Amino acid sequence: MKDVAESCKRDVCVVKSDVFSMLVFFAPDSAVKISEIKLYDELPELSFNIKNLNHLPKLLKDSLLKLAALEKETLPEEFFDLSEISSSRLEVLRVLRSKVLRGKVITYSGLAALAGFSPKASRFAGTCMATNPFPLYYPCHRVVRSGGFTGNYGPGKDMKIRILEREAVRFNSDGTVHPDCIIA
């Protein structure tokens, strides 16, 4: 309950799409520094200090709308509060954002290797995805288990599949990701 209480003290913008609702939390001491993004099928009934998107700088507003629409955006990292993310975790997230593009996925071990760690560091890559405070910006939904199984996703496995399908990732009849969509 503390997490909810702390969240309610921050300003938040609500951005809705046909796939999810996105809550964008801002750092308490900043009008534009994003501290966290959360995705929901249905918005929770909580009392937030809701900011109007139109009060944000144009680049930030346009980028948040593109994120929600699952479109390519060019929001600089400076808009995010990265102070709680270790340098090794941030490296994994940055590699994910720059190398695993729409329509493709990568396994946890593949992401670990791509980021310069041992492929055996798949658990570390998984922890990076599970604790990613900025889903969609650092597209943790694009990381899958070996064998093409979708694996877990904070907002739910069904949402992960819907997002991947919108990004043109193809699935086999057994629910696994088609091999052509997996970065080797």
C-alpha positions in Angstrom: 0.0 0.0 0.0 3.0 2.3 0.6 3.7 2.2 -3.2 0.2 3.4 -4.0 0.4 6.1 -1.3 3.8 7.3 -2.6 2.5 7.3 -6.2 -0.4 9.4 -5.3 1.9 12.2 -4.1 3.3 12.7 -7.6 1.9 14.4 -10.7 0.7 12.0 -13.3 -0.5 12.1 -16.9 -3.0 9.6 -18.3 -2.5 8.5 -21.9 -5.0 6.1 -23.4 -4.7 3.9 -26.4 -6.8 1.1 -27.8 -4.3 -1.5 -26.3 -3.8 -0.1 -22.8 -3.9 3.0 -20.5 -0.6 4.5 -19.6 0.1 6.4 -16.4 3.2 8.6 -16.6 4.5 9.6 -13.2 6.6 12.7 -12.8 9.4 13.2 -10.2 8.1 15.2 -7.3 10.6 18.1 -7.9 10.2 18.3 -11.6 7.4 19.2 -14.0 8.8 17.2 -16.9 11.2 14.5 -15.5 9.5 11.1 -15.8 10.0 8.9 -12.8 7.9 5.9 -13.9 5.5 4.6 -16.5 2.8 2.0 -15.7 0.5 0.2 -18.1 -3.0 -1.0 -17.3 -5.8 -2.7 -19.0 -8.1 -0.6 -16.9 -7.0 2.4 -14.8 -7.1 1.9 -11.1 -9.4 4.1 -9.1 -6.9 6.3 -7.3 -6.7 10.0 -6.6 -3.8 11.5 -8.5 -2.8 15.1 -9.3 -3.6 14.6 -13.0 -1.7 16.8 -15.3 -3.1 17.8 -18.7 -0.9 16.6 -21.5 -1.3 20.0 -23.1 0.7 21.6 -20.3 3.8 19.5 -21.2 6.4 20.7 -23.6 5.5 19.7 -27.2 8.3 17.2 -27.6 7.3 15.4 -24.4 3.6 15.4 -25.2 4.1 14.2 -28.8 6.5 11.5 -27.7 4.2 10.2 -25.0 1.3 10.0 -27.5 3.6 8.1 -29.9 4.6 5.7 -27.1 1.0 5.0 -26.3 0.3 4.5 -30.0 3.2 2.1 -30.2 4.9 4.3 -32.8 8.6 5.3 -33.0 9.4 8.3 -30.8 12.6 10.3 -30.3 12.2 11.4 -26.7 15.7 12.1 -25.2 16.7 10.0 -22.2 17.1 13.3 -20.3 13.3 13.3 -19.8 13.7 10.2 -17.5 14.9 10.0 -14.0 17.5 7.3 -14.3 19.0 7.9 -10.9 17.7 4.6 -9.4 19.0 2.4 -12.3 22.5 0.9 -11.9 25.0 1.4 -14.8 24.9 -2.3 -15.8 21.1 -2.4 -15.8 21.0 0.9 -17.8 23.4 -0.6 -20.4 21.0 -3.6 -20.9 18.0 -1.3 -21.3 19.9 1.0 -23.7 21.0 -2.0 -25.9 17.4 -3.3 -25.9 16.1 0.1 -27.0 18.7 0.6 -29.8 19.1 -3.0 -31.1 15.7 -4.8 -30.7 13.4 -2.9 -33.0 9.7 -3.2 -33.8 8.7 -6.5 -35.3 11.6 -8.3 -33.5 12.1 -10.0 -30.2 15.2 -11.3 -28.4 15.7 -14.0 -25.7 16.9 -13.1 -22.2 20.2 -14.8 -22.9 20.5 -13.1 -26.3 20.0 -9.7 -24.7 22.6 -10.4 -22.0 25.1 -11.4 -24.7 24.2 -8.4 -26.9 24.8 -6.1 -23.9 28.3 -7.6 -23.4 27.5 -10.0 -20.6 27.7 -13.8 -20.7 24.7 -15.5 -22.3 24.4 -17.2 -18.9 23.4 -13.8 -17.4 19.9 -14.4 -18.7 18.5 -14.0 -15.1 20.2 -10.6 -14.8 18.6 -9.6 -18.1 15.3 -10.9 -16.8 15.7 -8.8 -13.6 16.4 -5.8 -15.7 13.2 -6.3 -17.6 11.1 -7.0 -14.5 12.4 -3.8 -12.8 12.2 -1.6 -15.9 10.5 1.6 -14.7 9.9 2.8 -18.3 8.1 0.1 -20.3 7.6 0.9 -24.0 10.5 3.4 -23.9 12.8 0.6 -23.0 10.7 -2.1 -24.7 10.9 -5.0 -22.2 7.9 -6.6 -24.0 10.3 -7.5 -26.8 12.2 -9.9 -24.6 11.1 -13.5 -24.6 12.0 -16.8 -23.1 14.1 -19.4 -25.0 12.0 -21.4 -27.5 10.0 -18.2 -28.3 7.7 -18.4 -25.3 6.5 -15.0 -24.4 7.3 -15.2 -20.7 6.0 -12.8 -18.1 5.2 -9.1 -18.3 4.3 -6.8 -15.4 1.0 -5.6 -16.9 0.1 -9.2 -18.0 0.9 -11.7 -20.6 -2.1 -10.9 -22.7 -1.1 -7.3 -23.0 2.4 -8.3 -24.0 1.0 -10.4 -26.8 -1.3 -7.6 -27.9 1.6 -5.1 -28.0 3.9 -7.5 -29.9 1.1 -8.2 -32.4 0.7 -4.5 -33.0 4.4 -4.3 -33.6 4.1 -6.9 -36.3 5.6 -9.8 -34.4 4.2 -13.1 -35.7 3.2 -16.0 -33.6 3.0 -19.8 -34.3 -0.2 -21.7 -33.7 1.2 -22.9 -30.3 1.6 -19.3 -29.1 5.4 -19.1 -29.5 7.0 -16.3 -31.4 7.8 -17.2 -35.1 11.5 -17.8 -35.5 11.8 -15.2 -38.2 10.9 -12.5 -35.6 13.6 -13.7 -33.1 17.0 -12.0 -33.2 19.6 -14.8 -33.0 
